Amino acid sequence: MLSVMLLEVRHNLRYDYAVPVTFDPTVLRLKPRTDATQRLVEFQLTIDPLPGGQSECVDVDGNDTVEMWFTGKHRSLEFNIHSVVETFRVNPYDFMVSTNGATLPMAYDQPFLVALAVYRIRESPSDEVDALAQEIVTANDHQTLPTLTALCQALYERVTNDLRSMGDPMTPSQTLQLGQGACRDKAVLFMDACRTMGLAARFVSGYVHSPPQETPTGVIDHAQYLHAWAEVYIPGGGWRGYDPTNGLAVADHHVAVAAAPYPFLAGTTHGVFRGTDGSSTLTSTVQVDAVRSMV
């Protein structure tokens, strides 16, 4: 029987500006996707100020977006999102790898090689990442799934978590050299290491449910944020998620919102504001709760 986790997501995203500003057309990517791993049950979006118009669109990577345009000048822009999502994937290894995908470096069949080309491009190649990838591939006898599991675990152990709410991801070599990074930094590093092995990898933004943890001194309620991880295309398994921030393969506690070959194409918002003072402040709160599990 199908096991289902029902997750409720509440996300508030607010931008405040030093002076009244005007907005160019703005794109929002915060609508959870529906696919083989999850189903969007409910989605509510409120925008303040109300846009002059808006349109639901599908972007170049197949992500649901809301494109909106505004009139007048404003001191703030706020989005409130409420989503309810069913997640299905209890076992992240519920597939059989095709023979041609069992070992590394990956050799995809045509026409997959052409279709996946953009997901295999390395933006910032480095000797450090090459060496890391080769170390893990060799230690796991060039076997695809053991290598991916070991890479995810290695980044979890070697790169300390660093909460950084704004800014582009660091380059993979920067993250590796510093030994610390935000979830998006770890995701980009994981992707680059995969691409050295010939694997297609993409960046994913979304949410993760981290239930309260019981300890000898009490219950720890984890802070929650917008999250990022990576997906790898495995012959026989399709796109499969790996979360190096938590050191695990993605299953039913993750809610994917957008995926793309480059992080900026999976970003939550994209737009430009215009005013005499360029300063702005971003505040964001996220709450992910398990409503229930059902079979």
N, C-alpha and C positions, 0 to 999 in steps of 0.2 A: 504494500500500500504506500501511497505517496505521503511523505512526512513534510509538513509545512510549518514554517516559522512566520508569524505575523508581526511585523515591525512597524511602529509608528514613529515618524520623524517630524520634528518641529524645528524649523530653521528660521532665524531672524537675521537679516543682513541689512546694515544701515550705513550710509555714507553721509557725513556732515561736512559742510563747506564753510570756509571763513567768511565768504561773501556770497550773495545771490549769484547763481551761475545758470547757464543754459546747457542743455544736454544734446549732444548729437544722438542719432539713433543708437539704441542700446540693445545688446543681445544677452539673454539670461538662459543659462543651462543649469537648471536645478530640478528638472522633472525626471524622476527615476524611470529607467527604461523598463520595457516588458520584453522578455525573451525566454529562453529555455530554463534560465536559472531563477527568474523572479517575475512577479506580475504586479503591476500597479493597480491597486484596488481603489484608491481615492487620492485625489490631488486638488489642493486648493491654493491659489496664489492671490495675495492682495498686494497692491502697489500703491505707495504714497510718495509723491502726488500721483493722481491718476494720469496715465499717459493720454495724449491726444488720440492715439490709436495704437493697436497692437495686432500681431499676427503670429499664429503658431506655425512653425516651420520645421523642416528636417534639414540639418546641416550636411556638409560634405561627407561627414563620417557616419551619418545615419542617426545622430543624436537629436532628440526633441529639443527645440529651442522656442523661446518667446522673443520676438523682435518687436521693439516698442519705440515710439517717438513721442516727444514732449513739446509743449508750448510754454512760453513764459520763462521766468527766472525762479530759481528755488534754492533754499538753504540746505536741503537734505533730500535724500532718496532712500526709501526703505522698502524692503521686500520681506514678506512673511509667507513662509511655505509650510503647508501641512500635508504630509504624504502618509499613506498606509500601503505597505508593500508585503506581499507574500513571497517568501524565499523558499526554494525547493531543495537546493543542493546540500544534502547532509554529508555526503561523501565526495570530496573533491577529486578522488581518483576513480570515479565510477565509469571508466572507459578502458578500451584496449588500444594501445598505441599501434598504429600501422607499422608494418615491417620497415618501411623506408624512413620512419621517424624515430626508431628505437635508439639510434646511436648518433653521436655528434662527431664532426660538425654536421648540421642539418642540411639535407639535400631534398628540398621540396620538389614534387613532381610539377610539370607543366599542367595546367595553366596557373597553378597556385604560386609558382615562383614569380610570375609577372604580377599577379594580383597583390602579392604581399611585399613587393619591392620597397615601397615607401616605409614599411615597418622594420626594414632591415638596415636602413641607412644610419650610420653613426655620425652624429653631429660634432662630437669632440673626442676623437680617438686619442687614447693615451696608453703609454707603456704600462702604467700601474694597473689599469683595468685589464689590459691584455694578460698581464701576469697573474692577476687574481683569477680570471676566467680559466686560464690554462691549468693553474693549480687545482681548481675544483673539478674540472673535466677529467684530468689525469687521475685524481684520487678516487673518482667514481667510474673508472674504466670506460669513459666516453658514453655511458648510459644516460639517456635523456632525462627520464624522470628522477633518478637518484641525484643527478647533477643539479637539476632545478631545485630540488628540496634542499640540497646541501648549500647552494648559493643563497637561497632565502634565509637559511639558518645562519650562515656566515655573516651576512650583512646585519642581521638582528644582533649578533654577538659582538661584531667588530665596530659597528657605527652606533654611537650613543644617540638617543632621541633628543632632539632640540626643537622646541616649539618656536616657530617663526611664522607669524600670522600673515605677513605680506612679503612680496618680492618673488622674483623668478627663481626657479630651482638653480642650485649651484651646478657646476659641471661635474660629471662623474669623478674626475680625478681630484677636484677640490674636496668633495665629500669624503673620498677615500683617504686623502692626505690629512684632513682635519680629524677624521674619526668621529664625526658627529654630523647630524643633519636632521631636517624636518622630514615628514613622511614623503613629501614630493621629491626631496633630494635623494632619498633612498630608492624611491620608485624609478627615478631617472638612472641612477647607478645600476640598479638591477636590469633595467632595459638594455643599457649599453653593454653590460657583461653578456647578456643573452645574445645580443647582436654580433658580438665577437665570435660566437659559436655558430652563426648562420641562422639563428632563430629569429622569427618575426615577433616583435614585442610592441605593445602599445601602453600608453598612459591612461589610467582610469581615475576619475574623481567620484566621490560618493561618500557613504557613511558606513560606520561600523558600530555594532552594538557590543559594548563592553559591560557585561553585567557586574554588579557590585561583588567585590572579592572579600571573602571572610578570612580574617587573619587572627592570630592569637590575641592581638590588641584591639580587635574590633572589625567593623566592616568598612572597607574602602570603596567609596563611590567615585569611579573614574570620571575625570573631566572629559567632555565630549567635544569634538571639533569636526569640521569637514575633513575628510580623509582622502588619501591617495595611495594607490598601489599599481601593480602592473599586470597585464595579461599577456600570455605567450600563446602563439598558435602552434598546436601540437597535432600532427596528422593522426586522425582517429579520435581526437578529443576536442578539436576546435579550439576556441579561445578559452584559456584556463588562467585563473587569477592566482597571483602570488603576492603576499603582503610582507615585505621585508621589515617593516616597522614592528610587526607582531611576530615575525618568524614563522609564518604558516601559509599553507595553501588556502585559498579563499573558498568558503562554503556558505552556509545559510545565515551567518551573522553580518554579512556585508551586503550593502545596497548600492549597486552601481548606478550612477547618474549619466556620465558621459565618458567616452573613450575616444582616443585619437593618437596618431603617431607622434604628435608633439604636445607637450603640456599646455601650451597656450590655446590650442584648439579644443581642449577639454575644460577650460577655465569656466568658473561659475558665471562671471559677468564679463562683458567686453563693451566698452564705450568710452567716449571722450566728453569731458565737461569744459566749458569755456567761461572764464571770468578774469577779473583784474588781479586776483590773488589765487595762486595755484595750489594752496594748501587744502588738504582734505583729511578726514579721519574716518577709518573703517572700524565698526564694531560688529561682532558676529556671535551669536549663541546657537548652539545645537543641542537638541535632546533626542536621543534614540531610545525607545522603550520596546521591550518585547510584550506585545499585547497578550499573545498566547501561542503555544505550540499545539499543533493538531495533526492527527494521522487519519 
